């Protein structure tokens, strides 16, 4: 399995590390990752990968690039996505991540061909564990992660949308957890779904497998906003560009604190976030922002 962020890194963001989470440094970027060279050129990929990625002006765009397989989250797809997400996660040049997909299906979820008796329980466990790690790493990642959805997102594909910090979708998109229809209840997708939408909405989706529209997903909190298909990329980039213009350490501190306080009782949540505010004020960019506001000028972030 791909190398992962070490337990200390995840704990810094308030994530409990399960016993099966491997120990190791940030995952190295798989061959073929597209970087900007000196002139902004992208490096060619030596071979096909199930994801493609480019980064510019602090925005990393990761694309699920296997439309013939409905962008199924095969083990290879999950490892490629994981590598792209974790690559140089602590770099100050990275401000926000966008995850999108080629074709009419954002992702159909797990590749059922990998879940037959031929592979066996150990392989099945690796598939589900890797998927769970990717979802947790999105939440514990130091920069915001945005899902840009144009089409159908089902099962673990819906889980991926629910796991992202922000989700923007076209009005033609739809979402479902239909595993129950093929005898495979969407238990792991239910973790992210149940934390994004009201319980009764999540359970209806899980028990019936029936899809909901983008407007219904917006109403129930699965999405941040819904726009016409032709405006999807523009609106997503508007949000990403805004985030990228802000102080990375301030945004990173705020994201970590938000998720850490969320499951706490009210008193504990305020205790944790009061300390976070003190830490925020002590940041160089915290002081710069306050001084810039008082001096009626634009702040100059040091990151």
MIKOLVEX-796531 format. One record per residue (C-alpha): x, y negated, z; residue in one letter; residue number from 1. Coordinates in steps of 0.001 Angstrom, whole numbers, padded with zeros to 6 digits. Each point is the difference from the previous one (the first is absolute). Layout:
BEGIN
NODE         x         y         z   residuo   num
NODE         X         Y         Z         A   NUM
...
% end
This chain:
BEGIN
NODE         x         y         z   residuo   num
NODE    000000    000000    000000         X     1
NODE    001146   -003545   -000660         X     2
NODE    001922   -001753    002750         X     3
NODE   -002175   -002222    002121         X     4
NODE    000304   -002971    002258         X     5
NODE    001369    001142    003321         X     6
NODE   -002204    000211    003102         X     7
NODE    001460   -003212    001423         X     8
NODE   -001011   -001924   -003104         X     9
NODE   -003549    001287    000111         X    10
NODE   -000310   -000504    003748         X    11
NODE    001034   -003613   -000473         X    12
NODE   -003323   -000416   -001767         X    13
NODE   -001949    001825    002674         X    14
NODE   -000299    003287   -001910         X    15
NODE    000108    003240    001957         X    16
NODE    002297    002495   -001683         X    17
NODE   -001419    003522   -000316         X    18
NODE    002255    002941    000609         X    19
NODE    000141    000968   -003674         X    20
NODE    001234   -003401   -001202         X    21
NODE    003578    000487   -001294         X    22
NODE    002801   -002079    001442         X    23
NODE    002197   -002017   -002310         X    24
NODE    000739   -003393   -001542         X    25
NODE   -002108   -001894   -002479         X    26
NODE   -000677    002147   -003027         X    27
NODE    002396   -000778   -002845         X    28
NODE   -001671   -001145   -003169         X    29
NODE   -000520    002791   -002493         X    30
NODE    001790   -000285   -003320         X    31
NODE   -001849   -002191   -002404         X    32
NODE   -001076   -002733    002387         X    33
NODE   -000224   -003175   -002050         X    34
NODE    002007   -002831    001494         X    35
NODE    000563   -003427   -001291         X    36
NODE    003540   -000292   -001250         X    37
NODE    001908   -003276   -000170         X    38
NODE   -002310   -001246   -002756         X    39
NODE   -003167    001580    001366         X    40
NODE    000275    003050   -002266         X    41
NODE   -001399    003361    001121         X    42
NODE    002100    003128    000101         X    43
NODE   -001272    002799   -002244         X    44
NODE   -001241    003184    001604         X    45
NODE    002141    003083   -000741         X    46
NODE   -003064    002236    000118         X    47
NODE   -003742   -000177    000500         X    48
NODE   -001233   -000734    003508         X    49
NODE   -003609    000091    001221         X    50
NODE    000364   -003602    001179         X    51
NODE    001558   -003046   -001621         X    52
NODE    001139   -003074    001862         X    53
NODE    001376   -003477   -000527         X    54
NODE    000796   -002842    002358         X    55
NODE    000089   -003725   -000640         X    56
NODE   -000201   -003090    002208         X    57
NODE   -000476    002076    003147         X    58
NODE   -002915    002014   -001426         X    59
NODE    000493    003731   -000579         X    60
NODE   -002542    001545   -002365         X    61
NODE   -000356    003777    000256         X    62
NODE   -002141    001694   -002659         X    63
NODE   -001377    003541    000166         X    64
NODE    000952    001025   -003531         X    65
NODE   -001479    003425   -000687         X    66
NODE   -003414   -000805   -001524         X    67
NODE   -000214    003378   -001780         X    68
NODE   -000183    001606    003441         X    69
NODE   -002354   -002717    001270         X    70
NODE    002910   -001281    002123         X    71
NODE   -000450    002937    002356         X    72
NODE    002065   -000254    003177         X    73
NODE    002124    003063   -000694         X    74
NODE    002992    000603    002232         X    75
NODE    002230   -001515   -002700         X    76
NODE   -002261   -003073   -000239         X    77
NODE   -000037   -000407    003787         X    78
NODE    003793    000253    000283         X    79
NODE    000482   -002454   -002850         X    80
NODE   -002475   -002431    001573         X    81
NODE    001683    000437    003376         X    82
NODE    003420   -000745   -001464         X    83
NODE   -001281   -003121   -001757         X    84
NODE   -001711   -001285    003149         X    85
NODE    002950    000578    002335         X    86
NODE    002803   -001164   -002288         X    87
NODE    001811   -002904    001690         X    88
NODE   -003052   -000638    002163         X    89
NODE    002036   -002225    002308         X    90
NODE    001328   -002201   -002815         X    91
NODE   -000915   -003661    000330         X    92
NODE   -000526   -000024   -003779         X    93
NODE   -003093    002179    000396         X    94
NODE   -003102   -001929    001107         X    95
NODE   -003004    002052   -001168         X    96
NODE   -000835    003285   -001774         X    97
NODE   -002789    000598   -002522         X    98
NODE   -001154    003545   -000797         X    99
NODE   -002005    000462   -003218         X   100
NODE   -000559    002719   -002593         X   101
NODE   -000077    000697   -003727         X   102
NODE   -003198    001211   -001634         X   103
NODE   -003667    000083    001051         X   104
NODE    000666    001890    003259         X   105
NODE    001948   -001666    002801         X   106
NODE    000566    003418    001561         X   107
NODE   -002026    003184    000175         X   108
NODE    001672    001098    003235         X   109
NODE    002001    003162    000571         X   110
NODE    000868    002224   -002943         X   111
NODE   -002181    003065    000627         X   112
NODE    002408    002147   -002047         X   113
NODE    002436   -000409    002906         X   114
NODE   -002530    001229    002550         X   115
NODE   -000615    003546   -001202         X   116
NODE    001119    003188    001769         X   117
NODE    002976    000255   -002347         X   118
NODE    001901   -002767    001809         X   119
NODE   -000773    001120    003545         X   120
NODE   -000589   -001809    003336         X   121
NODE    003539   -001418    000327         X   122
NODE   -000261   -001818   -003329         X   123
NODE   -003527   -001165    000799         X   124
NODE    001240   -001372    003327         X   125
NODE    002783   -001910   -001761         X   126
NODE   -002526   -001590   -002392         X   127
NODE   -002312   -001196    002776         X   128
NODE    002834   -001050    002318         X   129
NODE    001724   -002002   -002737         X   130
NODE   -003280   -001683   -000865         X   131
NODE   -000614   -000875    003646         X   132
NODE    003514   -001415    000308         X   133
NODE   -000506   -002230   -003037         X   134
NODE   -003246   -001369    001433         X   135
NODE    001609   -000706    003377         X   136
NODE    003054   -001575   -001618         X   137
NODE   -002245   -002433   -001865         X   138
NODE   -001382   -001195    003333         X   139
NODE    003385   -000072    001737         X   140
NODE    001726   -001666   -002961         X   141
NODE    001365   -003464    000819         X   142
NODE   -001709   -001700   -002973         X   143
NODE   -003677   -000078   -001044         X   144
NODE   -001098    002689   -002465         X   145
NODE   -002793   -000797   -002467         X   146
NODE   -002041    002561   -001958         X   147
NODE   -001086   -001230   -003442         X   148
NODE   -002786    002351   -001100         X   149
NODE   -001548    000217   -003439         X   150
NODE   -002031    003176   -000262         X   151
NODE   -000786    003057    002088         X   152
NODE    001738    000722    003308         X   153
NODE   -000944    003327    001568         X   154
NODE    001099    002143    002954         X   155
NODE    003668   -000786    000788         X   156
NODE   -000213   -002744   -002643         X   157
NODE   -002711   -001640    002084         X   158
NODE    002197    000646    003051         X   159
NODE    002811   -001925   -001681         X   160
NODE   -002275   -003006   -000586         X   161
NODE   -001251    000125    003591         X   162
NODE    003574    000166    001310         X   163
NODE    001180   -003165   -001748         X   164
NODE   -000091   -003306    001865         X   165
NODE   -001964   -001749   -002758         X   166
NODE   -002042    001547   -002825         X   167
NODE   -001174   -001866   -003102         X   168
NODE   -002196    001859   -002483         X   169
NODE   -001727   -000596   -003300         X   170
NODE   -003775    000150   -000060         X   171
NODE    000193    003230   -002032         X   172
NODE    001767    001866    002800         X   173
NODE   -001576    002641    002228         X   174
NODE    001091    001985    003039         X   175
NODE   -000781    003481    001319         X   176
NODE    001164    002807    002264         X   177
NODE   -001489    002927   -001963         X   178
NODE    002100    002840    001403         X   179
NODE   -002986    001600    001688         X   180
NODE   -001395    000790   -003460         X   181
NODE    002930    002317   -000765         X   182
NODE    000228    001484    003492         X   183
NODE    002818   -002254    001207         X   184
NODE   -001319   -002553    002504         X   185
NODE    001885   -003322   -000253         X   186
NODE    001288    000110    003578         X   187
NODE    003235   -001932   -000518         X   188
NODE   -001621   -002620   -002270         X   189
NODE   -002569   -000357    002777         X   190
NODE    002707   -001334    002335         X   191
NODE    000614   -003098   -002125         X   192
NODE   -003607   -000287   -001174         X   193
NODE   -001356    000190    003564         X   194
NODE    002283   -002845    001036         X   195
NODE   -001025   -002196   -002925         X   196
NODE   -003793    000352   -000120         X   197
NODE   -002761    000569    002585         X   198
NODE   -000248    003566    001278         X   199
NODE   -003386    000735   -001528         X   200
NODE    001144   -001221   -003415         X   201
NODE    003146    002132    000203         X   202
NODE   -001924    003082    001067         X   203
NODE   -002593   -000383   -002756         X   204
NODE    002827   -000193   -002541         X   205
NODE    001748    003002    001565         X   206
NODE   -003126    002161    000414         X   207
NODE   -001543   -000670   -003427         X   208
NODE    003036   -000708   -002174         X   209
NODE   -002045   -002620   -001838         X   210
NODE    001825   -003096   -001304         X   211
NODE   -000614   -003586    001026         X   212
NODE    000356   -002985   -002290         X   213
NODE    002598   -002723    000328         X   214
NODE   -002652   -002381    001347         X   215
NODE   -001045    002569    002628         X   216
NODE    003660    000575    000881         X   217
NODE    000432   -003754    000452         X   218
NODE   -003116   -000210    002160         X   219
NODE    001232    002797    002278         X   220
NODE    003563   -001313    000340         X   221
NODE    001932    002444   -002185         X   222
NODE    000951   -002849   -002358         X   223
NODE    001178   -003567    000541         X   224
NODE   -001614   -001326   -003173         X   225
NODE   -001586    001039   -003294         X   226
NODE    000577   -001844   -003271         X   227
NODE   -000794    000535   -003695         X   228
NODE    002441    002389   -001665         X   229
NODE    001601   -002749   -002089         X   230
NODE    000808   -001985    003162         X   231
NODE    001373    002890    002073         X   232
NODE    003703   -000461   -000641         X   233
NODE   -000188   -003785    000232         X   234
NODE   -001806    000082    003356         X   235
NODE    002285    002674    001435         X   236
NODE    003086   -001934   -001077         X   237
NODE   -001453   -003181    001490         X   238
NODE   -000241    001694    003405         X   239
NODE    003430    001632   -000341         X   240
NODE    001649   -003254   -001094         X   241
NODE   -001506   -001838    002964         X   242
NODE    001351    002626    002418         X   243
NODE    003401   -000031   -001739         X   244
NODE    000224   -003775    000519         X   245
NODE   -000185    000390    003781         X   246
NODE    002608    000920    002597         X   247
NODE    000712    003719   -000169         X   248
NODE    000925    000406    003708         X   249
NODE   -003153   -001858    001062         X   250
NODE   -002236    002150   -002220         X   251
NODE    001828    003174    001044         X   252
NODE   -000333   -000805    003703         X   253
NODE   -003674   -000811   -000458         X   254
NODE   -000776    003204   -001907         X   255
NODE    001689    002172    002610         X   256
NODE   -001815   -001757    002841         X   257
NODE   -003388    000262   -001712         X   258
NODE    000191    003769   -000353         X   259
NODE    001522    000465    003454         X   260
NODE   -002798   -001880    001788         X   261
NODE   -002852    001449   -002047         X   262
NODE   -000599    003214    002010         X   263
NODE    000595   -001681    003373         X   264
NODE   -002505   -001244    002526         X   265
NODE   -000613   -003761   -000011         X   266
NODE    002331   -000845    002890         X   267
NODE    002870    002071   -001390         X   268
NODE   -000544   -001427   -003477         X   269
NODE    000313   -003551    001303         X   270
NODE    003041    000923    002087         X   271
NODE    001779    001427   -003035         X   272
NODE   -000910   -002851   -002328         X   273
NODE    000890   -002695    002571         X   274
NODE    003511    001443    000080         X   275
NODE   -000008    000125   -003803         X   276
NODE   -000893   -003704   -000135         X   277
NODE    002914   -000772    002332         X   278
NODE    002320    002025   -002254         X   279
NODE   -001443   -001741   -003065         X   280
NODE    000650   -003461    001437         X   281
NODE    003594    001059    000683         X   282
NODE    000614    000955   -003639         X   283
NODE    001992   -002467   -002069         X   284
NODE   -002851   -000107   -002525         X   285
NODE   -002494   -000474    002832         X   286
NODE    001793   -003137    001106         X   287
NODE    000477   -001143   -003608         X   288
NODE   -003722    000299   -000708         X   289
NODE   -000954   -001975    003111         X   290
NODE    002530   -002748   -000720         X   291
NODE   -001052   -000189   -003657         X   292
NODE   -003637   -000387    001013         X   293
NODE    000840   -002773    002459         X   294
NODE    002205   -001726   -002571         X   295
NODE   -002662    000413   -002726         X   296
NODE    002278    001841   -002398         X   297
NODE    000148    003448   -001570         X   298
NODE    001867    002563    002105         X   299
NODE    003232    001488   -001323         X   300
NODE    000006    003644    001051         X   301
NODE    003309    001663    000866         X   302
NODE   -001519    003515    000155         X   303
% end
